Structures are given as structure tokens and as C-alpha cells.
């Protein structure tokens, strides 16, 4: 048995040709840009912006968005090369299996579980926050009591302790059951949600610009200090470290952009259109993100985001400071709830596919790849995911699970960038529809820069998040060496 055994590229391409014969090259560069914008603008922007401003960077969270976008662009170019070279499902898990062997494939698969599961929990918690805002400010009814919509690690300003986040658990359970039944959102509904999300961002920028208070942007880059949050965790606030920390925190807002790279085999001209699709969608979203963050941190203060405004931050800022725009706060609350539900569905769907792939390869028990006889979905995997994600959503604070998602995704991006370097060395003659620019085999600049920027953001997230990632990886290695290596189909 070898932990470094790789799936052969020939085998993967054969699987790809069998499973993807029906794909047609229909997407243009602008189709990819639209796809990217729809995938990128999600829960992260409406929740993590305020968190990063409060804990890390203040108004300079805008610079954090630029750093995060650069890291995404570099990793995205690597994703595009790999997706055009190894056109099969599994994303980073498959790429790593083909280039660096089974052990690292397991690590990245286990890491993707962290990304999707904890990401879905983060959005579920944000959904809970905006649900309470809907009840109080839109429907004008009593909110869910604090103890039933917060984790045991959270305490209100008047000393009430959380017990369980029931709304977050509820939305995760409902969507998991929908996925088991095979219910999928239609393209039409998804399109409406995408248009709504973009419209929200643009309206907040346009209407909120007139309410920006220059005092809130002074100084734009705060002096370096340490901010201790309500959980007793210290964060580097201000200066370069604060900006790097903010970049790692708001990185959550960019998760989903790699969906563009997975469409390489359906693109008319991948060599030309993939860079336009990836970089174009990132540029558009980054501009919107910077303007949005500039307005949000200018309308409300950092102290607002450290207090009551930390939850449902966008609606809070509009209600408190933008007089005459309550209708906008109400619209934001309803639309964000719909958008969050869509994001949770996609993340749980992605999570089940990772479990399914690893179950098929024998690295996880067969139960993860068993399909329901009627609904034709991996229903047992979905039930296990429901338990895992539900526990995170119900009992862990949102800022903690959000940072865990960011560090997990950054780690995945690093391995994707390294995969490009390894594959260039081991398979120099492999057909590649798209090649990352400035990346010849002797000096692959883009993958090296991608690794460097992602490592910098991980560094900015602080030692508590490094520790959580290491503990998660340690648990994964125990499972691999006690089960996965013995049952791996490739090793058999």
C-alpha cells in the first residue's frame, strides 16, 4: 500500500470522455463573467465585511478585499489550467489525486469537507440573524429569544447566554431534506436571486453614498493594536497585519468564483475566454465589494459593528443612519434571506459530491456513495452532512466558523497552485486548453505567487485558526490511516 499512489491521467481522461460526452461548447467570455458574478456575490459580503472591519481593519477592509481578490485571481488561473487538463468532477480533490498522490488527495478532500460544511453553517447562522431582523423590523413581531438563536459561547449585552441556534439548525435541516428528495432550484429562480443580490449591492452603494460620514474613515488605516472579541480571542487590528487579517476574513466573500473554472469544457474558446471569465468576474465583484465596504464603514462606526450592529449589519446600518430608507432595509432583509438559502443549498450539494467521490474511491465508507433507490441522490451522505453542519450551525459562533471556512479554502487553493507546478513537471506534453500565464516549467510565477498570497492571508488569520485547521487535519489523518488506506480502491 502506498500513500503516494496517483490516479493515472489516462484513466481520468477516459472517465471524463465517458461521463461528459454530452457537453457542448456554448459559453462565451461574457457568459463566464455573468456566471462568476452570480457565484461570487453571496453571504460573505453581507456578513463578513462588518466582522473584518470590527476585528481587523476598520475602514481599510477595502484594501483587504483587494488582497483577497489578487489571491483568488492567481488561484483561479491555476484552477482554469487544471480544469481544462483534467476535465472531470471532484475539483481540487481530483486534481491532487492525479498529481500528488492519495495522501494529499485525502487531505484536500477532508479540507473541502471543512470548506463546504462549515461554510454552509456560517451562512445558516447569518440566515438566523437576518430572520430575527425580519421578525422585528419588517413583520413587527417578537424576536426569537436570544438563548434559542445563539450558540452557548455567545452572551448578550444584558448577560443572557445562548443555548442553541435553532433557526440556523432549521434552515440547514430543511435544505438537506430537499437535497435528499432531489429538489433543485430552477435556473429561472436562481437567475432572479443573482439579479436581486447584485441589485442590493448597487442600491446600497448609490443610496448609502450620501450618508457616508468622513469621520468614520479617519484614520483610514488604524494604528496597529490588538482587539479582543466577545469570545476572549485577540485579533491584530490596524496596520499591515490588520489588513491581512481582514483579507483572510473577507476571503469568504469570494468563495464560489472557482465555479467559473469548472466550465472550461463547455467554453467555446477556453484559451481566450477563461482568463476573461475569471479575471472579469473578479474585477467586477471586487469593485462592487470595495465600494460596498467603503459605504458600509462610512455610514456606521466600527463600534456599531462590535456591538448590536455585528448581527444583520447591513440592515442595522441602514435603519440607524439612513433616515427615510427603511424600505431599503426591509428589502435587503427579505432578499438576503432568499439569497442565503440558495447559497446553503449549493454548499450542501457540493459537500455531498465530495463525500460521494471519496466514498466511490474507498477512502470513506461505502455508505457515503449509496444512492436512494427512488430519488437517486446520495441520501445517507446528506443525512450525515445534516448532522455535521447542523452541529456547527447550532453550537458554534458565526465568526469562528466563517474564519474556519476561509482558512480551509485558502489551504485548498494552495494545493491547487502546487498541483499546476507538479503537473507541468510530470506531464509536460499533456494537452492543455488553457495555460496559466507567466508559468513556464522552470519558473511558474503565477502558481508561486498564488501560494504566497494565500499563505499571507492564512498568516493574517492568526494562530487560533491555524490551530483549528491543524486539529481538523489531524482528525482526518487518523481516519485515513485507520480506514482510508486499507480500503482505497486504488491501493487494492
C-alpha positions in Angstrom: 0.0 0.0 0.0 1.3 3.4 -1.0 0.2 6.8 0.3 1.7 8.4 -2.8 -0.1 6.3 -5.5 -1.7 8.5 -8.1 -4.7 8.1 -10.4 -3.4 7.9 -13.9 -4.2 10.9 -16.1 -5.1 8.5 -18.9 -7.7 6.8 -16.6 -9.1 10.2 -15.6 -9.4 11.4 -19.1 -11.1 8.2 -20.1 -13.6 8.7 -17.3 -14.1 12.2 -18.4 -14.8 11.3 -22.0 -17.4 8.6 -20.9 -19.2 10.9 -18.4 -19.1 14.1 -20.3 -19.9 13.2 -23.9 -23.0 15.3 -23.9 -21.2 18.6 -23.0 -21.2 21.2 -25.8 -19.0 24.3 -26.0 -21.6 27.0 -25.8 -20.3 29.5 -23.2 -18.7 32.8 -24.2 -16.4 35.0 -22.2 -19.3 37.2 -21.1 -21.3 34.1 -20.1 -18.5 33.2 -17.8 -18.3 36.7 -16.4 -22.0 36.5 -15.6 -21.6 33.0 -14.1 -18.7 34.3 -11.9 -20.6 37.3 -10.6 -23.6 35.1 -9.7 -21.3 32.6 -7.9 -19.2 35.2 -6.0 -21.7 37.7 -4.6 -23.2 35.8 -1.7 -23.4 35.6 2.1 -19.8 36.7 2.7 -20.2 40.3 1.6 -23.3 41.0 3.8 -21.8 39.4 6.9 -18.0 39.2 6.8 -17.4 42.8 5.8 -18.6 44.1 9.2 -16.7 41.4 11.0 -13.5 42.3 9.3 -14.0 46.0 9.9 -14.7 45.4 13.6 -11.9 42.8 14.3 -9.1 43.6 11.9 -9.0 46.7 9.7 -11.7 49.3 10.3 -12.2 51.3 7.0 -9.2 49.7 5.4 -11.2 46.5 5.0 -11.4 47.8 1.4 -7.7 47.1 0.9 -8.3 43.6 2.4 -10.8 43.0 -0.4 -8.1 43.9 -3.0 -5.6 41.4 -1.4 -8.2 38.7 -1.3 -9.1 39.3 -4.9 -5.4 39.0 -6.0 -5.2 35.7 -4.2 -8.4 34.5 -5.9 -7.2 35.6 -9.4 -3.9 33.8 -9.1 -5.6 30.6 -7.8 -8.3 30.9 -10.4 -5.8 30.9 -13.3 -4.4 27.6 -11.8 -7.9 26.2 -11.5 -8.6 27.1 -15.1 -5.5 25.2 -16.3 -6.3 22.1 -14.3 -9.9 22.1 -15.2 -9.0 22.2 -18.9 -6.4 19.5 -18.4 -8.3 17.1 -16.2 -12.0 17.6 -17.2 -13.7 15.6 -14.5 -15.7 16.2 -11.4 -14.1 16.4 -8.0 -12.4 19.8 -8.3 -9.2 20.2 -6.1 -9.7 16.6 -4.8 -9.4 15.1 -8.3 -6.5 17.4 -9.3 -4.5 16.5 -6.2 -5.2 12.7 -6.7 -3.8 12.9 -10.2 -0.7 15.0 -9.4 0.5 14.5 -5.8 -0.9 11.1 -4.7 -3.6 9.6 -2.5 -2.5 11.0 0.9 -2.6 14.6 -0.3 -5.8 13.9 -2.2 -7.3 12.7 1.1 -6.1 15.8 2.9 -7.6 18.1 0.3 -10.9 16.1 0.3 -11.0 16.3 4.1 -10.3 20.1 3.8 -13.1 20.5 1.2 -15.4 19.0 3.7 -14.3 21.7 6.1 -14.9 24.4 3.4 -18.4 23.3 2.4 -19.7 22.1 5.7 -18.5 24.9 7.8 -19.3 27.4 5.0 -22.9 26.2 5.0 -23.0 26.5 8.8 -21.7 30.1 8.5 -24.4 31.1 6.1 -27.0 29.3 8.2 -26.0 31.4 11.2 -26.2 34.6 9.1 -29.7 33.4 7.9 -30.7 33.2 11.6 -29.5 36.8 12.3 -31.4 38.2 9.3 -34.5 36.2 10.2 -34.7 37.9 13.6 -34.2 41.2 11.9 -37.2 40.3 9.6 -39.4 39.4 12.5 -38.6 42.6 14.5 -38.3 45.3 11.8 -40.3 44.1 8.9 -43.1 41.9 10.4 -43.1 43.8 13.7 -43.5 40.7 15.9 -41.4 39.5 18.9 -38.0 38.2 18.0 -36.8 34.6 18.8 -35.4 34.7 22.4 -31.6 35.3 22.5 -30.9 31.9 24.1 -32.7 30.0 21.3 -30.9 31.7 18.3 -27.3 31.9 19.6 -24.6 29.4 20.5 -23.6 28.6 24.1 -20.4 30.6 23.6 -22.3 33.8 23.0 -23.7 36.3 25.5 -26.0 39.3 25.0 -25.2 42.8 26.3 -27.6 42.2 29.2 -26.0 38.9 30.3 -28.2 36.3 28.6 -26.3 33.2 27.5 -27.1 31.3 24.3 -28.2 27.7 24.3 -28.7 26.6 20.7 -29.2 28.4 17.4 -32.5 26.8 16.4 -33.2 28.9 13.2 -29.8 28.0 11.8 -30.3 24.3 12.5 -33.8 24.6 11.0 -32.7 26.1 7.6 -29.8 23.5 7.3 -32.2 20.7 8.0 -34.9 21.9 5.6 -32.4 22.3 2.7 -30.7 19.0 3.5 -34.1 17.2 3.2 -34.8 19.0 -0.1 -31.5 17.8 -1.5 -32.3 14.2 -0.4 -35.6 14.4 -2.3 -33.7 15.8 -5.3 -35.5 19.1 -5.4 -33.3 21.7 -7.2 -33.7 25.4 -7.7 -34.6 26.2 -11.3 -32.3 28.3 -13.5 -35.0 30.9 -13.6 -35.3 31.2 -9.8 -31.5 31.1 -9.4 -31.2 33.9 -12.0 -33.7 36.1 -10.1 -31.7 35.6 -6.9 -28.5 36.6 -8.7 -30.1 39.7 -10.2 -31.5 40.6 -6.7 -28.2 40.2 -5.0 -26.4 42.5 -7.5 -29.3 45.0 -7.3 -29.0 45.1 -3.4 -25.3 45.8 -3.6 -25.7 48.6 -6.2 -28.6 50.2 -4.3 -26.7 50.3 -1.1 -23.7 51.9 -2.8 -25.8 54.5 -4.6 -28.2 55.5 -1.7 -25.7 55.0 1.1 -23.0 57.2 -0.5 -24.9 60.3 0.6 -24.8 59.1 4.2 -21.1 58.5 4.5 -19.6 60.3 7.4 -15.9 61.1 6.7 -15.2 60.9 10.5 -15.8 57.1 10.3 -12.9 56.9 7.7 -10.4 58.7 9.8 -7.8 57.2 10.1 -8.4 55.0 7.0 -5.7 52.6 8.2 -5.9 52.4 12.0 -2.7 52.2 14.1 -1.7 48.7 15.0 -3.3 47.3 18.2 -5.0 44.2 19.5 -8.8 43.9 19.6 -10.2 41.2 21.9 -13.6 39.9 20.8 -16.5 38.7 23.0 -15.0 35.2 23.0 -11.8 36.4 24.5 -9.8 35.9 21.3 -7.3 38.6 20.3 -7.1 39.9 16.7 -4.4 42.1 15.1 -6.3 45.4 14.5 -4.9 48.1 12.1 -1.7 48.3 10.2 -0.5 45.6 7.7 -1.4 42.7 9.9 -4.9 44.1 10.3 -5.3 44.3 6.5 -4.0 40.7 6.0 -6.4 39.6 8.7 -9.2 41.4 7.0 -8.3 39.8 3.7 -8.4 36.3 5.2 -11.8 37.2 6.8 -13.5 38.7 3.7 -12.0 35.9 1.6 -15.2 34.1 2.5 -17.0 36.6 0.2 -15.1 35.3 -2.8 -15.8 31.6 -2.3 -17.6 30.2 -5.3 -15.6 32.0 -8.0 -13.8 28.7 -8.9 -17.2 27.7 -10.4 -16.0 29.6 -13.5 -13.0 27.3 -13.9 -15.2 24.2 -13.8 -16.9 25.3 -17.0 -13.8 25.1 -19.1 -15.0 22.1 -21.1 -18.2 24.0 -22.1 -16.4 27.2 -23.2 -16.1 28.0 -26.9 -12.6 29.3 -26.7 -11.0 28.4 -23.3 -7.6 29.8 -24.1 -9.1 33.3 -24.6 -12.4 33.1 -22.6 -11.3 31.5 -19.3 -8.9 34.4 -18.3 -11.6 36.9 -19.2 -14.3 35.0 -17.3 -12.2 34.5 -14.2 -10.5 37.9 -14.1 -13.5 39.8 -15.4 -15.9 38.5 -12.8 -13.3 39.1 -10.1 -12.7 42.6 -11.2 -16.4 43.5 -11.4 -17.1 41.9 -8.0 -14.0 43.4 -6.4 -15.0 46.9 -7.5 -18.6 46.4 -6.1 -17.1 45.0 -2.9 -14.7 47.9 -2.4 -17.5 50.5 -2.9 -19.8 48.5 -0.7 -17.3 48.3 2.1 -16.4 51.9 1.7 -20.1 52.9 2.1 -20.8 50.5 5.0 -17.8 51.6 7.1 -18.6 55.2 6.3 -22.3 55.0 7.3 -21.8 53.1 10.5 -18.9 53.1 13.0 -16.6 50.3 14.0 -18.1 50.4 17.4 -21.5 49.7 15.9 -20.1 46.5 14.3 -18.6 45.5 17.6 -22.0 45.8 19.3 -25.5 45.4 18.1 -24.6 46.1 14.5 -22.5 43.0 14.4 -25.6 41.0 13.5 -27.5 41.7 10.3 -25.0 44.5 9.9 -26.3 45.9 6.6 -29.9 46.2 7.7 -28.7 47.7 11.0 -26.6 50.4 9.4 -29.5 51.4 7.0 -32.1 51.5 9.8 -29.9 53.5 12.2 -28.2 56.0 9.9 -30.0 56.2 6.6 -33.1 58.1 7.5 -36.0 57.6 5.1 -34.7 54.4 3.7 -36.4 51.8 5.9 -37.9 50.3 2.8 -34.4 49.5 1.6 -33.5 47.8 4.9 -36.7 45.7 4.6 -35.9 44.8 1.0 -32.4 43.9 1.9 -33.6 41.6 4.8 -36.1 39.7 2.7 -33.8 39.4 -0.4 -30.7 38.3 1.7 -32.7 35.5 3.4 -33.6 34.2 -0.1 -30.0 34.6 -1.3 -28.6 32.8 1.8 -30.9 29.9 1.3 -29.6 29.5 -2.3 -26.0 29.6 -1.0 -26.6 27.0 1.6 -28.2 24.7 -1.0 -25.2 25.0 -3.3 -22.7 24.4 -0.5 -24.5 21.3 0.9 -24.8 20.0 -2.7 -21.0 20.5 -3.2 -20.4 18.8 0.2 -22.4 15.7 -0.8 -20.4 15.4 -4.1 -17.1 15.4 -2.2 -18.4 12.7 0.1 -19.7 10.8 -2.9 -16.4 10.9 -4.7 -14.4 9.9 -1.7 -16.9 7.1 -0.9 -16.6 5.8 -4.5 -12.8 5.8 -4.2 -13.0 3.8 -1.0 -11.4 6.5 1.2 -14.7 6.8 3.1 -17.2 4.1 3.9 -19.5 2.9 1.1 -22.5 4.4 2.9 -21.3 7.9 1.6 -21.8 6.8 -2.0 -25.0 4.9 -1.7 -27.8 6.4 -3.8 -31.5 6.5 -2.8 -33.4 3.9 -5.0 -36.2 6.4 -5.7 -34.7 9.9 -5.5 -31.3 8.9 -7.0 -29.4 11.1 -4.5 -26.7 10.2 -2.0 -29.2 10.4 0.8 -27.1 8.8 3.5 -24.3 11.3 2.8 -26.8 14.1 3.0 -28.1 12.9 6.4 -24.6 12.7 7.8 -23.9 16.2 6.4 -27.1 17.4 8.1 -25.7 16.2 11.5 -22.2 17.7 10.9 -23.4 21.0 9.6 -26.3 21.2 12.0 -24.0 20.8 15.0 -21.7 23.6 13.7 -24.7 25.9 13.0 -26.4 25.2 16.3 -23.5 25.4 18.7 -20.6 27.4 17.2 -20.5 31.3 16.8 -20.6 32.6 13.2 -17.3 34.5 13.2 -15.4 31.3 14.3 -17.0 29.1 11.6 -16.5 31.8 9.0 -12.8 32.0 9.6 -12.5 28.2 9.5 -14.2 28.2 6.1 -11.7 30.9 4.8 -8.6 29.0 6.1 -9.9 25.7 4.7 -10.5 27.3 1.2 -7.1 29.0 1.3 -5.4 25.8 2.0 -7.2 24.1 -0.9 -6.1 26.9 -3.2 -2.5 26.5 -2.2 -2.6 22.8 -3.1 -4.3 23.6 -6.5 -1.4 26.1 -7.3 1.1 23.4 -6.3 -0.7 20.9 -8.5 -0.1 23.1 -11.5 3.7 23.1 -10.8 3.8 19.3 -10.3 1.7 18.5 -13.4 3.9 20.8 -15.5 6.9 18.8 -14.4 5.4 15.3 -14.6 3.2 15.7 -17.7 4.8 18.4 -19.8 3.2 17.2 -23.0 -0.3 16.8 -21.8 -2.8 18.7 -23.9 -3.9 21.9 -22.1 -6.7 24.0 -23.5 -5.6 26.8 -21.2 -2.3 27.6 -19.6 -1.8 29.9 -16.6 0.3 32.9 -18.0 3.9 33.6 -16.8 4.2 30.0 -15.7 6.9 28.1 -17.7 8.1 24.9 -16.1 11.4 26.4 -15.0 9.8 29.3 -13.2 6.0 29.0 -12.7 5.4 32.6 -11.5 1.6 32.6 -11.2 1.3 29.4 -9.1 4.2 30.6 -6.8 2.6 34.0 -6.3 -0.8 32.2 -5.7 0.8 30.1 -2.9 2.5 33.2 -1.4 -0.6 35.4 -1.3 -2.8 32.6 0.1 -0.1 31.9 2.8 -0.1 35.6 3.7 -3.8 35.6 4.2 -3.6 32.4 6.3 -0.9 34.1 8.4 -3.2 37.1 8.9 -6.0 34.9 10.3 -3.9 34.2 13.4 -2.8 31.2 15.5 -6.3 30.2 16.7 -7.4 29.5 13.2 -4.1 27.7 12.4 -4.7 25.5 15.5 -8.3 24.7 14.3 -7.1 23.7 10.9 -4.3 21.5 12.3 -6.8 19.8 14.6 -9.2 19.2 11.8 -6.4 17.8 9.6 -5.1 15.6 12.4 -8.6 14.1 12.8 -8.6 13.5 9.1 -5.2 11.7 9.1 -6.3 9.4 11.9 -9.4 8.4 9.8 -7.2 7.9 6.7 -4.6 5.7 8.3 -7.1 3.7 10.3 -9.7 3.3 7.4 -8.9 5.0 4.1 -5.6 3.5 3.2 -6.8 0.0 3.9 -10.0 0.3 1.8 -8.7 2.5 -1.0 -9.8 1.1 -4.4 -6.6 2.4 -5.9 -4.4 0.6 -3.4 -6.4 -2.6 -3.9 
